[in-house]
Amino acid sequence: MLEHNYIKLYQPRYNVLLRDDKSYPFIFLSGDTHPRLAMHRGAKHAKGEYFGPFPNGYAVRETLALLQKIFPIRQCENSVYRNRSRPCLQYQIGRCLGPCVEGLVSEEEYAQQVEYVRLFLSGKDDQVLTQLISRMETASQNLEFEEAARIRDQIQAVRRVTEKQFVSNTGDDLDVIGVAFDAGMACVHVLFIRQGKVLGSRSYFPKVPGGTELSEVVETFVGQFYLQGSQMRTLPGEILLDFNLSDKTLLAIPFQNWRDARLMFKPNLAAIGRVI
């Protein structure tokens, strides 16, 4: 964390990672009686669970909007939630179960939807589908056809999302890094894949002093990116590159902090092509 703070303070010329001076955003699931979903940056002081990080705020907002359609748990501020006497518009359009008003949703149903969100954000969508299918079959056997139809629609929504994100059937966690460099201008693009699904991507445009070699830009970027990653990011088990790194750069990355990761740097253009 000390390196992270120094980069923010002194803004070195190769500060390709923290030029916007922002921490990576997370999705926050609060520990309230009726948990809420929200975007979070910075220190993790609030009681609850944090999922991510995501490459940017847009990816978080897009994911929250998607979750609201599939698993309608609340996203309102606690100050709003505590002072409601009638359900809001989100309840009327089916994007919130309305836990703020007694009698609109049972404690069991709300807790179940929260558990689905927790599993989904942990990459365990297969478990979500298994549980939903079981509930749908039970409702159908009990002649609760409206409930069965509602759960069926939820199953279809989950499947559409997971199929769109699908990349690998092996459930890989990996980062794909590509770089373009021409006439003193550089672009580094990182694609994040977790549990075999695309989490998002982010581009970096470092200011490159005259006479700088591509290898210097790349090695500095990778060193900064994964130096902060040891504290801030969920680390992948594999990294795909379209270039080679020097032994000096590899040694500068704090692998000793990655006790649970098996890191493999692979200069593999064919693999990158298949992912893209």
Wavefront OBJ file of the C-alpha trace (Angstrom):
o trace
v 0.000 0.000 0.000
v 2.985 2.325 0.571
v 3.954 2.086 -3.121
v 0.348 2.829 -4.088
v 0.338 5.993 -1.945
v 3.705 7.175 -3.280
v 2.503 6.816 -6.863
v -0.553 8.929 -6.026
v 1.611 11.547 -4.303
v 4.485 11.941 -6.765
v 2.874 10.938 -10.101
v 6.031 9.482 -11.772
v 6.380 9.923 -15.521
v 5.565 6.264 -16.191
v 2.551 6.266 -13.890
v 0.397 4.381 -16.374
v -1.692 2.689 -13.707
v -2.871 5.524 -11.469
v -2.988 8.555 -13.759
v -6.651 9.142 -12.840
v -5.774 8.901 -9.115
v -8.687 6.568 -8.465
v -8.946 3.179 -6.819
v -10.627 0.354 -8.661
v -14.385 0.131 -7.978
v -16.098 -2.816 -6.322
v -19.680 -3.987 -6.006
v -20.688 -3.794 -2.356
v -23.330 -6.068 -0.802
v -24.172 -4.553 2.571
v -24.609 -6.479 5.801
v -27.989 -4.895 6.616
v -31.080 -6.886 7.574
v -32.217 -6.305 3.997
v -28.878 -6.007 2.134
v -28.400 -3.479 -0.643
v -26.124 -3.404 -3.697
v -23.962 -0.386 -4.472
v -20.727 0.704 -6.135
v -17.814 1.272 -3.747
v -14.370 2.831 -4.024
v -11.716 3.270 -1.377
v -11.268 1.712 2.054
v -13.491 -1.232 2.962
v -14.786 -0.106 6.331
v -18.510 -0.790 5.919
v -19.834 -4.165 7.057
v -20.641 -6.390 4.097
v -19.087 -8.170 1.114
v -17.027 -6.679 -1.709
v -16.917 -8.174 -5.204
v -14.392 -7.165 -7.832
v -12.491 -5.121 -8.513
v -13.978 -3.998 -11.823
v -11.938 -2.187 -14.484
v -13.969 1.043 -14.255
v -17.126 2.630 -12.881
v -19.041 2.012 -16.100
v -18.571 -1.752 -15.743
v -19.912 -1.603 -12.178
v -22.953 0.487 -13.107
v -23.714 -1.797 -16.043
v -23.469 -4.859 -13.796
v -25.679 -3.284 -11.122
v -28.343 -2.455 -13.711
v -28.199 -6.035 -14.960
v -28.442 -7.496 -11.455
v -31.422 -5.272 -10.707
v -33.314 -6.841 -13.606
v -32.468 -10.433 -12.668
v -32.294 -10.357 -8.859
v -34.480 -7.460 -7.640
v -32.872 -6.615 -4.314
v -32.700 -3.000 -3.232
v -30.056 -0.498 -4.366
v -31.395 2.552 -2.514
v -29.504 4.428 0.202
v -30.283 3.433 3.778
v -31.638 6.918 4.509
v -34.242 6.445 1.769
v -34.997 2.857 2.750
v -35.671 3.681 6.413
v -38.115 6.491 5.651
v -40.381 4.869 3.085
v -44.015 4.127 3.838
v -44.952 3.157 0.273
v -43.000 1.183 -2.346
v -41.059 3.216 -4.898
v -41.092 3.086 -8.693
v -38.440 0.342 -8.738
v -40.933 -1.957 -7.018
v -43.680 -0.994 -9.464
v -41.555 -1.964 -12.479
v -40.318 -5.203 -10.909
v -36.743 -4.156 -10.135
v -37.005 -4.257 -6.347
v -38.869 -6.610 -4.028
v -39.863 -3.727 -1.752
v -38.429 -4.832 1.611
v -38.965 -1.264 2.858
v -42.722 -1.943 3.192
v -43.852 -4.771 5.424
v -45.770 -7.556 3.718
v -44.551 -7.058 0.142
v -41.897 -9.787 0.288
v -41.141 -12.502 2.824
v -37.845 -12.542 4.695
v -37.083 -15.967 3.202
v -37.613 -14.836 -0.403
v -35.497 -11.716 0.012
v -32.705 -13.706 1.664
v -32.854 -16.225 -1.192
v -32.461 -13.500 -3.837
v -29.516 -12.061 -1.891
v -27.901 -15.503 -1.889
v -28.392 -15.739 -5.664
v -26.605 -12.397 -6.060
v -23.765 -13.571 -3.819
v -23.297 -16.762 -5.845
v -23.618 -14.953 -9.178
v -20.989 -12.346 -8.289
v -18.695 -15.141 -7.088
v -18.867 -16.756 -10.535
v -21.066 -19.643 -9.332
v -23.886 -19.129 -11.813
v -24.228 -22.904 -12.256
v -25.311 -23.143 -8.619
v -27.791 -20.309 -9.154
v -29.328 -22.111 -12.128
v -29.486 -25.427 -10.263
v -31.341 -23.850 -7.344
v -33.709 -21.912 -9.594
v -34.567 -24.979 -11.675
v -35.297 -26.945 -8.509
v -37.603 -24.185 -7.244
v -39.373 -23.960 -10.605
v -40.045 -27.701 -10.669
v -41.345 -27.620 -7.095
v -43.678 -24.721 -7.879
v -44.967 -26.518 -10.967
v -45.640 -29.715 -9.018
v -47.572 -27.659 -6.450
v -49.656 -26.124 -9.276
v -48.184 -22.679 -8.536
v -47.907 -21.863 -12.219
v -47.467 -18.091 -11.904
v -44.545 -18.604 -9.528
v -43.083 -21.269 -11.826
v -43.345 -18.869 -14.790
v -41.623 -16.084 -12.824
v -38.734 -18.387 -11.902
v -38.550 -19.623 -15.508
v -38.065 -16.030 -16.682
v -35.324 -15.567 -14.086
v -33.574 -18.726 -15.316
v -33.679 -17.489 -18.908
v -32.254 -14.107 -17.882
v -29.337 -15.735 -16.040
v -28.603 -17.977 -19.025
v -28.603 -15.067 -21.472
v -26.088 -13.189 -19.352
v -23.748 -16.140 -18.785
v -23.793 -17.122 -22.469
v -22.888 -13.561 -23.484
v -19.953 -13.468 -21.063
v -18.713 -17.001 -21.783
v -15.124 -17.361 -22.963
v -13.700 -20.618 -21.587
v -15.349 -23.810 -20.349
v -12.425 -24.463 -18.007
v -13.405 -21.647 -15.644
v -10.060 -19.895 -16.122
v -8.997 -16.726 -14.302
v -6.721 -14.763 -16.606
v -5.714 -11.316 -17.827
v -5.010 -10.610 -21.491
v -2.659 -7.676 -22.113
v -2.091 -6.108 -25.521
v -0.050 -3.042 -26.456
v 0.160 -0.705 -29.452
v 3.064 1.740 -29.802
v 3.730 4.139 -32.663
v 5.247 7.599 -33.119
v 5.750 8.115 -29.394
v 2.184 7.187 -28.484
v 1.226 4.041 -26.555
v -1.977 2.218 -25.673
v -2.087 -0.730 -23.286
v -5.352 -2.679 -23.106
v -6.154 -5.216 -20.372
v -9.005 -7.724 -20.652
v -10.132 -9.284 -17.354
v -11.561 -12.827 -17.417
v -12.742 -14.532 -14.235
v -14.362 -17.953 -13.897
v -14.145 -18.242 -17.693
v -16.269 -15.105 -18.218
v -15.419 -11.580 -19.316
v -15.486 -9.198 -16.354
v -14.542 -6.140 -18.390
v -11.582 -4.343 -19.918
v -9.649 -1.130 -19.542
v -7.304 0.912 -21.726
v -4.323 2.972 -20.569
v -2.648 5.756 -22.570
v 0.671 6.608 -20.879
v 2.537 9.757 -21.856
v 5.760 8.503 -23.393
v 8.882 10.738 -23.404
v 10.814 10.977 -26.651
v 13.264 8.193 -27.328
v 11.456 5.698 -25.102
v 11.548 2.087 -26.235
v 8.406 -0.030 -26.351
v 9.987 -2.578 -24.027
v 10.501 0.106 -21.364
v 6.853 1.202 -21.503
v 5.586 -2.368 -21.359
v 7.837 -3.463 -18.517
v 7.029 -0.376 -16.448
v 3.310 -0.863 -16.994
v 3.323 -4.520 -15.985
v 5.422 -3.789 -12.907
v 3.097 -1.014 -11.717
v -0.085 -2.872 -12.603
v 0.710 -5.995 -10.616
v 2.539 -4.168 -7.837
v -0.724 -2.467 -6.959
v -2.535 -5.691 -7.766
v -0.948 -7.467 -4.810
v -3.032 -5.199 -2.583
v -5.984 -4.085 -4.718
v -6.906 -6.690 -7.302
v -8.172 -10.221 -7.557
v -5.176 -11.934 -9.128
v -5.474 -14.258 -12.121
v -3.854 -17.652 -12.413
v -2.587 -16.862 -15.904
v -1.540 -13.794 -17.898
v -1.502 -13.776 -21.707
v 0.857 -11.300 -23.371
v 1.727 -10.485 -26.962
v 5.287 -9.575 -25.971
v 8.164 -10.859 -23.839
v 9.242 -9.480 -20.463
v 12.784 -9.222 -19.169
v 13.897 -11.212 -16.137
v 14.393 -7.907 -14.294
v 10.724 -6.980 -14.712
v 9.510 -10.396 -13.615
v 11.613 -10.203 -10.468
v 10.244 -6.735 -9.663
v 6.688 -8.047 -9.435
v 5.920 -9.142 -5.841
v 5.139 -12.815 -6.418
v 5.878 -13.576 -2.772
v 2.526 -11.998 -1.902
v 0.630 -14.252 -4.332
v 0.543 -17.373 -2.199
v -2.563 -18.835 -3.832
v -1.806 -17.908 -7.447
v 0.029 -19.928 -10.085
v 1.246 -17.220 -12.421
v 2.246 -18.048 -15.975
v 3.273 -15.347 -18.440
v 2.510 -16.587 -21.942
v 3.481 -14.629 -25.046
v 0.773 -16.326 -27.094
v -0.786 -14.431 -30.003
v -2.894 -17.405 -31.078
v -4.454 -17.736 -27.626
v -5.141 -14.010 -27.470
v -6.833 -14.221 -30.855
v -9.116 -17.010 -29.633
v -10.079 -15.043 -26.523
v -10.855 -11.880 -28.489
l 1 2 3 4 5 6 7 8 9 10 11 12 13 14 15 16 17 18 19 20 21 22 23 24 25 26 27 28 29 30 31 32 33 34 35 36 37 38 39 40 41 42 43 44 45 46 47 48 49 50 51 52 53 54 55 56 57 58 59 60 61 62 63 64 65 66 67 68 69 70 71 72 73 74 75 76 77 78 79 80 81 82 83 84 85 86 87 88 89 90 91 92 93 94 95 96 97 98 99 100 101 102 103 104 105 106 107 108 109 110 111 112 113 114 115 116 117 118 119 120 121 122 123 124 125 126 127 128 129 130 131 132 133 134 135 136 137 138 139 140 141 142 143 144 145 146 147 148 149 150 151 152 153 154 155 156 157 158 159 160 161 162 163 164 165 166 167 168 169 170 171 172 173 174 175 176 177 178 179 180 181 182 183 184 185 186 187 188 189 190 191 192 193 194 195 196 197 198 199 200 201 202 203 204 205 206 207 208 209 210 211 212 213 214 215 216 217 218 219 220 221 222 223 224 225 226 227 228 229 230 231 232 233 234 235 236 237 238 239 240 241 242 243 244 245 246 247 248 249 250 251 252 253 254 255 256 257 258 259 260 261 262 263 264 265 266 267 268 269 270 271 272 273 274 275 276
